[in-house]
Amino acid sequence: MTQQIPQVPSAEPVLTGVRNFRDVGGLPTVDGRRVRPGVLFRSGHLAHATAEDAAFLGGLGLHTVFDFRNAADIALEGPDVTLAGVRNLNLPLSDPADGAGFWTMVREGDLATLRELLAEGRAAGRMVASYRQIIRTRTAEHARLLTEIADDSHPALLHCSAGKDRAGLSVVVILLALGVEPAAIEADYLESAAAHRRYRVWRSSTAPDALSPEVMELLGPLFDARKEYLASAYAEIEEFWGGTENYLARGLGLDAAKRERLRQRLLTD
């Protein structure tokens, strides 16, 4: 029997300066409930939001914007646009591309260097390793995220740079805690692979090699959302933490009372 992937109905806005924005509302849980629309959003960074984008975001009634970028990301892209009455909480997570030095190489490095670092599956390998590392080591940040939302920090918008890796895994953690259907979690994660959602890479070099199609072919795995990346996070949960329930309880300190508060905040019948 072919498994049916749940579809989430939505009227998605078109934002000019914000990539990969969407409402996570509508995703089904294993016990027949759904994520409440209008309480949990995800996107890429807000540094390039236009005035119209900011007006739309300001109208969502947000309590907190969770920014998972690190200082190098913020220096490179800029700080988030200010939204009146909205708190911005920076919780840096490890960078899938290994920080500012790597991104300098991406923008300025020559083709030979890119081949050495990224060819023959090494780019995808970087992504797999980064997903595993986040699940294993960034428990304090994800524990705080769950506590904040279980208390009063919602509606919430979660973002990093592209909105697919650090923010993507953070959304996965929340959805696991809510008991969302695994197929629905995967379907939402894979939406970030759509061409119109991808992070835009600017190459500062004008050398012929920098303009080669091979450059974007080499970089492609870094800007993709792939099942194998999500699978590596799940594998780390099983292998290092001993399963989802142990990860949530032992790794993230999510007890029954906090989990129920989270479900009350974010789920609807």
KEVEXZA-606593 format. One record per residue (C-alpha): residue number from 1; chain; x, y, z. Coordinates in steps of 0.5 Angstrom, whole numbers, plus 500, padded with zeros to 3 digits. Layout:
SITE     k   c    px    py    pz
SITE   NUM   A     X     Y     Z
...
//
This chain:
SITE     k   c    px    py    pz
SITE     1   A   500   500   500
SITE     2   A   503   507   498
SITE     3   A   503   512   504
SITE     4   A   499   518   503
SITE     5   A   503   524   505
SITE     6   A   499   529   509
SITE     7   A   498   536   505
SITE     8   A   497   542   509
SITE     9   A   492   547   506
SITE    10   A   495   554   507
SITE    11   A   495   561   503
SITE    12   A   502   562   503
SITE    13   A   504   570   502
SITE    14   A   509   572   497
SITE    15   A   515   576   501
SITE    16   A   520   579   497
SITE    17   A   526   579   502
SITE    18   A   524   573   506
SITE    19   A   526   566   504
SITE    20   A   522   560   506
SITE    21   A   517   563   510
SITE    22   A   511   558   512
SITE    23   A   506   557   517
SITE    24   A   507   550   520
SITE    25   A   499   550   522
SITE    26   A   495   544   520
SITE    27   A   500   538   521
SITE    28   A   497   532   524
SITE    29   A   499   529   530
SITE    30   A   498   521   531
SITE    31   A   492   522   536
SITE    32   A   488   526   531
SITE    33   A   489   533   533
SITE    34   A   493   538   529
SITE    35   A   498   544   530
SITE    36   A   494   550   531
SITE    37   A   495   555   525
SITE    38   A   498   562   527
SITE    39   A   502   560   532
SITE    40   A   508   557   529
SITE    41   A   512   560   523
SITE    42   A   518   558   520
SITE    43   A   523   562   515
SITE    44   A   530   564   513
SITE    45   A   533   570   516
SITE    46   A   529   577   516
SITE    47   A   535   582   515
SITE    48   A   533   583   508
SITE    49   A   525   584   509
SITE    50   A   522   590   506
SITE    51   A   517   595   509
SITE    52   A   511   590   506
SITE    53   A   514   584   509
SITE    54   A   515   587   516
SITE    55   A   508   590   515
SITE    56   A   506   583   514
SITE    57   A   510   579   519
SITE    58   A   508   585   524
SITE    59   A   501   583   523
SITE    60   A   502   576   525
SITE    61   A   501   577   533
SITE    62   A   508   574   534
SITE    63   A   511   574   541
SITE    64   A   518   572   540
SITE    65   A   522   571   534
SITE    66   A   527   565   535
SITE    67   A   534   567   531
SITE    68   A   539   561   531
SITE    69   A   544   564   527
SITE    70   A   551   565   530
SITE    71   A   555   572   530
SITE    72   A   558   571   524
SITE    73   A   552   570   520
SITE    74   A   549   576   523
SITE    75   A   555   580   521
SITE    76   A   555   577   514
SITE    77   A   547   578   513
SITE    78   A   545   583   518
SITE    79   A   541   583   524
SITE    80   A   533   582   523
SITE    81   A   529   587   522
SITE    82   A   525   590   528
SITE    83   A   518   588   529
SITE    84   A   514   593   534
SITE    85   A   513   589   540
SITE    86   A   516   583   538
SITE    87   A   522   580   542
SITE    88   A   528   577   538
SITE    89   A   531   571   542
SITE    90   A   538   569   539
SITE    91   A   540   562   540
SITE    92   A   546   560   536
SITE    93   A   546   553   533
SITE    94   A   552   550   530
SITE    95   A   553   552   523
SITE    96   A   552   546   518
SITE    97   A   557   550   513
SITE    98   A   562   551   519
SITE    99   A   562   558   520
SITE   100   A   565   564   517
SITE   101   A   571   562   514
SITE   102   A   567   557   510
SITE   103   A   562   562   507
SITE   104   A   568   566   505
SITE   105   A   571   561   501
SITE   106   A   564   559   498
SITE   107   A   564   567   496
SITE   108   A   571   568   494
SITE   109   A   574   561   493
SITE   110   A   577   558   487
SITE   111   A   574   552   483
SITE   112   A   580   547   485
SITE   113   A   578   549   493
SITE   114   A   571   548   492
SITE   115   A   572   541   489
SITE   116   A   577   539   494
SITE   117   A   572   541   500
SITE   118   A   566   539   497
SITE   119   A   566   534   491
SITE   120   A   565   526   491
SITE   121   A   560   527   497
SITE   122   A   564   531   501
SITE   123   A   558   537   501
SITE   124   A   553   532   503
SITE   125   A   557   529   508
SITE   126   A   558   536   512
SITE   127   A   551   536   512
SITE   128   A   550   529   515
SITE   129   A   555   531   520
SITE   130   A   552   537   522
SITE   131   A   545   535   523
SITE   132   A   548   529   528
SITE   133   A   552   534   532
SITE   134   A   546   539   533
SITE   135   A   542   533   536
SITE   136   A   548   531   540
SITE   137   A   550   537   543
SITE   138   A   545   543   542
SITE   139   A   541   540   548
SITE   140   A   541   546   552
SITE   141   A   538   551   546
SITE   142   A   533   546   544
SITE   143   A   531   545   551
SITE   144   A   530   553   552
SITE   145   A   526   553   546
SITE   146   A   521   548   548
SITE   147   A   521   551   555
SITE   148   A   520   558   552
SITE   149   A   514   556   548
SITE   150   A   511   552   553
SITE   151   A   511   558   557
SITE   152   A   508   564   553
SITE   153   A   513   565   548
SITE   154   A   508   564   542
SITE   155   A   506   565   537
SITE   156   A   513   564   535
SITE   157   A   517   565   528
SITE   158   A   523   560   528
SITE   159   A   529   562   523
SITE   160   A   536   561   521
SITE   161   A   539   564   515
SITE   162   A   536   559   510
SITE   163   A   531   557   515
SITE   164   A   532   549   513
SITE   165   A   537   546   517
SITE   166   A   538   550   524
SITE   167   A   531   552   524
SITE   168   A   529   546   520
SITE   169   A   531   541   526
SITE   170   A   528   546   531
SITE   171   A   522   545   528
SITE   172   A   523   538   528
SITE   173   A   524   538   535
SITE   174   A   518   541   537
SITE   175   A   514   537   532
SITE   176   A   516   531   535
SITE   177   A   515   533   542
SITE   178   A   507   535   540
SITE   179   A   507   528   537
SITE   180   A   506   530   530
SITE   181   A   505   524   524
SITE   182   A   512   522   522
SITE   183   A   510   523   515
SITE   184   A   508   530   516
SITE   185   A   514   532   519
SITE   186   A   518   530   513
SITE   187   A   513   533   508
SITE   188   A   514   540   512
SITE   189   A   522   539   512
SITE   190   A   522   537   505
SITE   191   A   518   543   503
SITE   192   A   525   547   504
SITE   193   A   528   544   498
SITE   194   A   523   548   493
SITE   195   A   527   552   488
SITE   196   A   523   559   490
SITE   197   A   525   557   498
SITE   198   A   532   557   497
SITE   199   A   538   561   500
SITE   200   A   541   566   495
SITE   201   A   548   565   495
SITE   202   A   552   571   492
SITE   203   A   559   570   489
SITE   204   A   564   576   490
SITE   205   A   569   573   485
SITE   206   A   568   575   478
SITE   207   A   574   570   476
SITE   208   A   571   565   470
SITE   209   A   571   559   475
SITE   210   A   567   563   480
SITE   211   A   562   563   474
SITE   212   A   562   556   472
SITE   213   A   556   552   473
SITE   214   A   560   547   477
SITE   215   A   561   552   483
SITE   216   A   553   551   484
SITE   217   A   553   544   483
SITE   218   A   558   543   488
SITE   219   A   555   548   493
SITE   220   A   548   545   491
SITE   221   A   548   540   497
SITE   222   A   549   545   502
SITE   223   A   543   549   500
SITE   224   A   538   543   499
SITE   225   A   533   539   504
SITE   226   A   534   532   503
SITE   227   A   531   526   506
SITE   228   A   538   523   508
SITE   229   A   539   529   512
SITE   230   A   533   529   516
SITE   231   A   534   521   517
SITE   232   A   541   522   520
SITE   233   A   538   527   525
SITE   234   A   533   521   527
SITE   235   A   539   516   527
SITE   236   A   543   520   532
SITE   237   A   536   520   536
SITE   238   A   536   513   536
SITE   239   A   544   511   537
SITE   240   A   546   517   542
SITE   241   A   540   518   546
SITE   242   A   536   511   545
SITE   243   A   530   514   542
SITE   244   A   525   520   541
SITE   245   A   522   519   548
SITE   246   A   529   519   552
SITE   247   A   532   525   547
SITE   248   A   526   529   549
SITE   249   A   526   527   557
SITE   250   A   533   526   558
SITE   251   A   536   530   553
SITE   252   A   532   536   553
SITE   253   A   529   536   560
SITE   254   A   521   535   557
SITE   255   A   517   533   563
SITE   256   A   510   531   562
SITE   257   A   507   537   565
SITE   258   A   511   541   560
SITE   259   A   510   537   554
SITE   260   A   502   538   556
SITE   261   A   503   545   556
SITE   262   A   506   545   550
SITE   263   A   501   541   546
SITE   264   A   495   546   549
SITE   265   A   499   552   546
SITE   266   A   500   549   539
SITE   267   A   495   544   538
SITE   268   A   488   544   536
SITE   269   A   482   538   536
//
